[in-house]
């Protein structure tokens, strides 16, 4: 992962312009920059398992050991395709598990799922029966509702809306 200036030149003030994750990590599907300049990224593994991690990266380009477990929050059973911050600091994550669309809400401190959301912090939706369904992107509406969009393996477009408590 690298950070570039607006002119496309690498920012060499962070780390060595690269963050090296464990060898199994090979993809980053989503990332955003907080107002303070820190970065959150959803990452996953070489075996293409549906176990994701959220990386909390500080201003120096290193994992932020003050959040989650040494800067990484493991999310077993899910592949995260999109993460977004909520106005209160919690995160909304969209992706999929084995067969279904999944939306998760993460606590502000990165210590796990917000158990007041869905079932233990996760809402899953089976769109196409036995076919694989996945969320590719999401938006948080001004009223707090979560609009997600994705696909099923039957070539259907999936656009459910989540109404959080």
C-alpha positions in Angstrom: 0.0 0.0 0.0 1.4 3.4 -1.0 0.2 6.9 -0.5 0.6 9.4 -3.4 0.5 13.2 -3.5 -2.1 14.9 -5.7 0.6 15.1 -8.5 1.0 11.3 -8.4 4.4 11.3 -6.7 4.9 8.8 -3.8 4.8 10.2 -0.3 8.0 8.9 1.2 7.3 10.3 4.7 5.3 7.2 5.6 7.1 4.0 6.5 9.2 3.2 3.4 6.2 3.9 1.2 5.1 0.3 1.8 3.2 -1.6 4.4 4.1 -5.3 4.5 1.3 -7.5 5.8 1.7 -11.2 6.6 2.6 -13.3 3.5 -0.9 -14.6 3.1 -2.4 -11.2 2.6 -2.7 -10.4 -1.1 -5.7 -8.2 -1.7 -7.1 -4.9 -0.5 -10.7 -4.3 -1.7 -11.5 -1.1 0.1 -9.8 1.7 2.0 -10.6 5.2 3.2 -8.7 8.1 4.8 -10.0 9.5 8.1 -10.0 13.3 8.6 -6.9 12.9 10.8 -5.0 11.2 7.9 -5.0 7.7 9.3 -6.1 4.9 6.9 -8.5 2.0 7.2 -8.2 -0.9 4.7 -10.0 -4.2 4.3 -7.6 -7.0 3.4 -7.8 -10.7 2.8 -5.8 -13.8 2.2 -3.9 -15.9 -0.4 -6.2 -18.9 -0.1 -9.2 -16.7 -1.0 -10.9 -17.7 2.2 -13.7 -15.5 3.3 -11.8 -14.3 6.4 -11.1 -10.6 6.2 -9.2 -8.2 8.4 -9.5 -4.5 8.8 -6.1 -2.8 9.0 -5.9 0.4 11.0 -2.9 2.4 9.7 -1.5 5.4 11.5 0.0 8.6 10.0 3.5 7.0 9.8 2.2 4.2 7.6 2.4 1.6 10.3 -0.3 -0.6 11.8 -1.9 1.3 14.7 -1.3 -0.9 17.8 -3.7 1.2 19.9 -6.7 0.0 17.9 -8.1 -3.6 17.6 -5.3 -6.2 18.1 -2.0 -4.6 17.1 -3.9 -2.6 14.4 -5.7 -5.6 12.8 -9.3 -6.7 13.4 -10.0 -10.2 12.2 -13.5 -10.8 10.7 -13.9 -14.6 10.4 -16.2 -16.0 7.9 -16.6 -12.8 5.8 -14.9 -11.2 2.9 -15.2 -7.4 3.1 -15.5 -5.6 -0.2 -16.3 -2.1 1.1 -15.9 -0.3 4.4 -17.3 3.1 5.3 -17.1 5.2 8.5 -20.3 6.3 10.2 -20.6 9.8 11.7 -20.2 8.3 15.2 -16.9 6.5 14.4 -18.3 3.0 13.9 -17.7 1.3 10.6 -20.1 -0.3 8.2 -18.7 -3.2 6.1 -20.3 -4.8 3.1 -19.3 -8.1 1.5 -20.3 -11.8 1.7 -19.9 -15.0 3.5 -20.1 -18.5 1.9 -23.2 -17.8 -0.1 -25.0 -14.7 1.1 -24.6 -10.9 1.1 -23.4 -9.6 4.5 -23.3 -6.2 6.2 -21.4 -5.8 9.5 -21.1 -2.9 11.9 -17.8 -2.6 13.8 -17.3 -0.8 17.1 -15.5 2.6 17.1 -12.5 1.2 19.0 -12.1 -1.7 16.5 -12.7 -4.3 19.3 -15.2 -6.3 17.3 -18.8 -6.3 16.0 -21.5 -4.0 17.2 -23.8 -6.6 18.8 -26.8 -4.2 18.6 -26.7 -4.5 14.8 -28.4 -7.5 13.2 -27.4 -10.9 14.7 -24.2 -10.3 16.7 -23.2 -7.4 14.5 -24.0 -9.0 11.1 -27.0 -9.0 8.7 -27.0 -11.6 6.0 -29.4 -11.7 3.0 -29.9 -14.7 0.8 -30.9 -13.2 -2.6 -30.6 -16.1 -5.1 -31.2 -19.2 -3.0 -28.2 -21.6 -3.3 -26.2 -19.2 -5.6 -23.4 -17.0 -4.4 -24.5 -13.5 -3.5 -22.1 -10.7 -2.7 -22.1 -7.0 -1.9 -19.5 -4.9 -3.8 -20.3 -1.4 -2.6 -22.4 0.5 -0.1 -23.6 4.0 0.8 -24.8 5.4 4.1 -27.8 7.7 3.4 -28.3 10.9 5.3 -31.1 9.2 7.4 -28.7 6.5 8.5 -30.1 3.7 6.2 -27.5 1.7 4.4 -27.9 1.1 0.7 -25.8 -1.9 -0.6 -25.3 -3.1 -4.2 -23.8 -6.2 -5.6 -24.5 -9.3 -7.5 -25.6 -12.9 -7.4 -24.0 -15.7 -9.5 -27.2 -15.9 -11.5 -26.2 -12.5 -13.0 -28.7 -10.7 -11.0 -28.1 -7.2 -9.6 -28.6 -7.0 -5.9 -29.7 -3.7 -4.3 -31.1 -4.2 -0.7 -31.4 -1.5 1.9 -30.6 -2.0 5.6 -32.5 -0.1 8.2 -30.3 -0.2 11.3 -31.7 0.3 14.8 
